[in-house]
Amino acid sequence: MDSERANGEHRYPASASDFMKLLREQGFSVEYEHERAERTLVEFKAFDVWVPVLDFTLNVLANIPANIVATAIMNYFHAMRRDVKDSILHVEYSMRKENGDVVKFKADGAGSDVVEAIKAFDLDIRD
């Protein structure tokens, strides 16, 4: 979801705080781009899940065996007692390589298809 300014505030998916909590529980330092007073949480249809836009540095993720984005998504669905197969996902994130290059991932579609695309992207980017 684009967090561009809307009516003086930045829009974030309502699931953002859940993803932030999951990532923090896994030992990551996670911060919002905007201060609380500038953020508006937006809800969508029950089977649409909007993952907040994430930005990672690749060397931070180098020692993580499973893709943290796919893992966080699966953990989110597990916590909500829902199956990713029954959802529509909207995911966008970027990774910064050690040389400063930024590679971006963006996908919308059936939950299991998006998770598989994330895993394939992660494998490709690490090669």
Secondary structure, 3 states (H helix, E strand, C coil): CCCCEECCEEEEECCHHHHHHHHHHCCCCCCCCCCHHHEEEECCCCCEEECCCEEEEHHHHCCCCCCHHHHHHHHHHHHCCCCHHHCEEEEEEEEECCCCCEEEEEEEEEHHHHHHHHHHHHHHHHC
